[in-house]
């Protein structure tokens, strides 16, 4: 059981809600805060406003135990917590590539004047380098200086679909601090994590850094990951013209321990609420600091990612024997099933999802597109209301001339091509995630096309 310490999580979106529930599970008294009344009401009822495996159970268990509460009152937050974690969003600005820090500024300037005792404010949101020092200045301006309120930065590394495990059993903790008091306080706020690791005979590496390094760790990690994904997609482009198979290429180079197999899966590219905006904000901030040349390669990473979505449209035209004019393919009247709307499995997140972008592009080319996703349908409908949505895999593929597997859900990976072949009008499939068995589908009579793989 950790030392008695009260924690608040400011912002109860994906990041804050997950951390709040998990730290309550570790034994802390936790208060989650948000300005959104509907979101707070839903969380207080034990239901997450997004899909994350295992999170609803944690919410209900810890709400019932009295360790977890949610509020819309910052006054209550200020009087409750010893450590306040900033978990608000930092979206891309509508007028450029930079991160919008409005939510960070709003919550800090609103909380600081309400504090009545010494506290630690810890940033977890993904921010441009230099933000922590700026937050420190905001706190100095708005909080009572006699209290000695301090700031630290400890970035998050959550993977959607695995976030509960990532909080309870992190592969590292980064602590950007300016004082020994802040370091000790932040360590105490994670004591439950260390205690759990000790019971499981695990180590949790802790990297203590300055503010700038702590901020750079998250964006650098995301930039590296995006680069690795775009690299293998660039190899897919080469394989497509050279007659190679990118899946075998990835397997071969992945055996090199310096490279590894993870995230070497070619397909439609990356999406979601983090990687696309983070690499753009990183480029913008580097440009502001005079180091833009150092990250110029990230522009090409972004371009490669965008091209994979266009490649799916071209493959659809090839398979359907449709012309490709100056304005793109003409798919008028074609009935196409797109399986998947979320940017990855085990999530309902459709932000910048390649799957939904491909579905919209097919529809814009004149096709009648029918979309099915196991978890992302409500969000997909809100993002792309003009598309047709089906309530099952069977309904989506019935009477279509082309099936596009756009998200690698197990339901799609494990689908029986023989049974699906009896439902479709014509047996054509684009494996947008290279997650199917080409030989198995070909044996069932399908014309198969993967991403960076030879035609079957």
N, C-alpha and C positions, 0 to 999 in steps of 0.2 A: 504494500500500500504506500503510495507516495506521501510526502509531507503534505500537510493541509495547506493548500494554495488554491486561490480562486483565479480562474482564467476567463477572459472574455474573448470572443471571436467576432470581429467587427466586419459584417458582411456575411450573409448566410447563403451564398450561391454554392456552386460545386465545392469550392475550396473550404469556405468557412463552415458549412454545415457538416462536411465530412470530418474535419478536424474537431469540431465541437463534440460530435457524437463519440468519436474515438477516444478523445482525452477524458470524457466522462467515463467511458468504459475502463480506462486506466485508473480511475479512482478520484479524479479531480472534481471539484465543484466548478461547473461550467455555465456561462451565460452567453447565448448567441444573440447578436443584435443585427437588425436590418430596418430600413425605412419602409420596406414593403410589407404592409399589414397582411395581405393574403398569404405571402410566403411564410411569415412568422406564424400565422394561424395554422397553416398546414404542417409545419415542423412541430409545433406544439401538440398537434394531434398524432404525432408519430409517423408522418409520411413525408418523405423527401420530395421536393418539387422537381426532381430529375431521377433518372434511373441509374442506380449504382448498386451492384449486387451486395447484399448483406447490410446495407445502411439502414433500411427501415427497422430491422430487428434491433440494431444498436440504439436507434432513436427511442423505440418503445420501451426497451429494457431500462435505459438510463433515465428517461422521463419518469417511469414508474418508481425507480429507486430514489428519485429526488436529487440526483446529482446534476441533472441537465434541465435548463430552462431557456426560454426564448423571449425576447422583449423588443419593443420599438422605442424604449426610453433610454437615451444616453445618460440621463441623470442616474438611473438605476445602475447602468453599467459602471459609471464612474465610482459609485459608492460600493460596488460589489467586488471588483477584480483587483488583483495585485499585478497581473501581467495582461496586457491588452494586445491581441494579435490582429494586425490589419490584413483583412482577407478580401478586400473589395476588388472589383474588376478594373483592369487597365486596358480598355479596348483601343483599337487603332483609331486615330483621329479621322474624322470624315474629310478633312481638308489636306491630308498627307499621310505619310507612313509612320509618324511619331506616335508614341503611346499617349493616350489621354489620361492625365493624372487628376482629373477633376474629382473623382470619387475619393481618392486618397486625401486630397486637400480638404474636402468637405468633412470627412469623418475626423481627421486630426484636429482641425480648427474648431470643430464642434465639441469634441471630447476634452481637449486640453483645459479649457477654462472651468470645466466641471470637476476636475480632480481635486481631491481634498487631502491626499496623502501621497507619499512617494510611490511611484509606480514605474514599470517598464513597458514602453510601447514598442512592439516588435513587428516589423514589416514581414509579411509572407507573400504579398502580391508580387508578381513579376513586373519589374520597373526598370527604367533606364538608369545606367550608372550615374551617380550623383544625387539620386532621389533621397537616400537615407540622410545625407547631410542637409538637404532641403527640409525634410521632415523635422530634423533636429532644430532647425531655425524656426519652423512653425511652432514647435512645442515651446521653445524659449520665448517666443513672442506672446503666446496665448495662455501658457500655464503659469501658475504662481511660482516664481523662481525659488522661493524658500522651500518648496517641496522637494526639489532635486530630482524631478522626473527625467528619465533617460530614455534613449532610443537605441534599438538594436535592429539588425536585419538577419533573418533566417529563412532563406527561400524554401519553397515547397518543390517537391519532385513527384507529384501524383500522376499516375497513369489511369486514365478513365477506364473503368471496368475492373481495376485492381487497387482502387484508392484506399479502401479500408485497410488492406494489408500493407500498403505503402506507408500509412500513418502509424500503424501499430508496430510494424517491423521495417523501419526505414533502412536503406542501404548506406545512408550517411546523414549526418546533421551538420549543417554549416552555420556558424555563429559569427556574425559580423558585429563586433562590440568595440566600445571605446574605453571601457573601464572594467576593473576586476569585479566591481559590484554587479554590473550588467552581466558579465560572464557567469558569475555564480547564480544570479537570479534566473538566467535563461537555462542553465543546467538544471536547476531545481524544477523549472517548468517542464522539463523533459524526464524527470526522474522516473516517472512511471514507465516510459519507453525503455530506459536502461534496466529497470527492475525486471520487466518482462523478458528482455534479452538475456538477463542473467539466469532466469529460470529455464531458459531454452538453450543455455550454453552457447550464446551467440555474442559477437562483438558488434557494437554500433560505432563506427568511426565518427569522430567529431573533429571538424576542421574549424579552428578559431582563426578569424581573419579580420582585416579592416573592413570598413563599410563598402568600399569600391569593389573589392574582390568578391564579397558575399553577393553583391548585386550582379556581378558579371558571371558568377557560377551558373545561374539558371539560364541566362540567355546564351551563354557559351555552350552549355549542354544541349539546348534546343537547336542551336545553329549546327552543331556537329551532327546531331541526329537527322536533321533535315538534309544536310549535305550527304550523309550516307544513303538516305532513301533516294535522293535525286541522282546520286552516282549510279546506283544499280538501274534506275530508270533510264539514265543516259546510255548505259550498256545495253538496255533493252532496245533502244533506238538503233544502235549499231547492229545488234543481233537481227533485227527485222530486215535490214538491208543486206546483211552478210549471210543470212541463212543459219545463224546460230540459235541456241536455246539458252535464254538468260537464266532459267532455273538451274540448269546444269552448271552454267558459268558461276552463278552465285554459290552453289554448293561447293564447287572446286576451290574458289578463292576463300570461302568462309572457313575452310579447314585450317587456313593460316591463322595461328593464334593472335597475330597482330591485327587481324581483320575481324574474325568472328562471324557467325551466321546471323546474329540478331539484326533485324531491320534491313536485311539484304533481299527483301521480297519485292520484285518489280510488280508494277500494277498501275492503278490510276493515280498514284501519288498520295501525298499526305494532305490532311485537312484538320478540322477541329478549331477550337477556340484559342489554341496556344501557338503551335508551330508557325502558321502563316503570319500572324500578326507580330509574333516575337522576333522573327528574323527581319521583318521590315523595320520594326522599331529599333532593332540593334543597328541596322545600317544607318538609319536616320540619326541616331545618337552618335555613332562613330563619325559621321559627317560633321555634326556640330562640334565635336571635339578635335577636328582636324585629322582624323584617322580614317577617313572614308575609303581610301585606297586599300586599306587592310581588309575590308569586308566586301570589296567589289564582287568577289566570287559568289556572295549570297544572292546577288541579283540574278545570276545565271541559275543558281539552285532554284529560285522562284520560277524562272522561265521554264526550266525543265519540268517542274511540277505541273505548270499550267498546260504544257504541251501534251501530257499524257491524257488529259481529259479530251483534248481535240482528237487524239489518236483513236479513242473509242468511237467517236462519231465517224471517222474515216473508215474504220473497220466495219461499222454498221452498213455504210453505203456499199462497201465491197461485197459483203455477204448477201445483201439484198439486191445486188446488181443495179444500183441506182447511180445516176450521174452526179458528178461533183463539179459544180460551176464556180465562178468567181466568188459567189456569195456563200459557197459551201455546199454540202450534199442536199439533194432534194429527196426527202423521205416521205413525201405526201401519201397519206393513206396507209402507210405501213403500221401494223399493230405490233408493239414491242413491249415486253415485260422487263422492268428494271427491278432486280432483286437487291434490295438494300437502299436505305436512305441516310443512315447515319455514317459518320466518317470512319467508324471502326465498330467491331462487335462489342457486346456487353455495355452499350451506351445508348442513350436516346439523343445524343448531341448531333445536330445536323449543321452546325456552324461551319461554313466553308467546306462542306462535305463534297468530295469528288463525285460520289454516287448521285447526289441530288443535282449537282451541276450537270452531270452527263444526262440525267433524265430530262432536265429543262432544255438542254441543247438539242436532244432528240426531238422533243416536242416543238421547239422553235423551227426545226427543219421539216416539220409537217407531219411527224409520226403521231399516232395515237399511243400514248405511253401509259402503262399501267404499273404502278409502284406498290411494292409490298416490303415492309420491314417489321421484324418481330417486336421492336420497342419504340421506334422513332416516328410512328405515323402521326401523332398529334403535332409534333414539332415540324415535321415535313409539310403537313397541310398548311400550317401557319406560314412557313417560309416560301412554299411554292403552291399556292392554292389552285392554280390553273390545271395542275396535273390530276390524273385519275388515280385514286388510291383503292387498293383491294384489301380485304380483311384476311386473306390467306394466300399461301404460295400457289395453291391449286387455282384459285380464282384469278391470280395475276397472270399465270401462263396459259390459261385456257384460250385456244384459238389464236395465239400470237404467231408471228412469222419469225421472231427473233427474241431470244432470252439474253439479257445482259446481267451477269453476276457482278454486282458493283460493291458489295460489302461481304466479307468472308464469314458471315454467321454460320454456325454449325448446321443449322437447318438447310442452308444452301449447299455447303460443302458435302453433306451426307445425302443429298437428294438422289433418288433413284432415277437415272436417265431413261430407263425403260418405261417407268410409269409416267414420267413427265412427257415422254415422247408420244404417249397415247392422248395427251391433252392438247398439245400444240397443233397449230395448222401446218407448220414447217419446222423441221429440226435443225435449227441454227442457234449456236450459243457463242457469246463473247465472254471469256473468263477474265473479267477485269481485275481479278486479284490473284490469278494463277493458283487458285485453290482447288481446282477440280482435277480429276484423273483423265487426261486427254484420251488415253486408249479406251477406257471404260465408256466414255461418252461416244467415241467414234464407233465402237462395237455396237452401241445401241442405235446407230444410224444417224448420229448428229454430225453436222459440219462444225468443227470446233476451231475457234481462234482464241489464242491467249495473247498476253502482252509480252512481246519480245520472244515469242516461241514460233516454231515453224507451223504452218497450217496442217491440220489433221482432217 
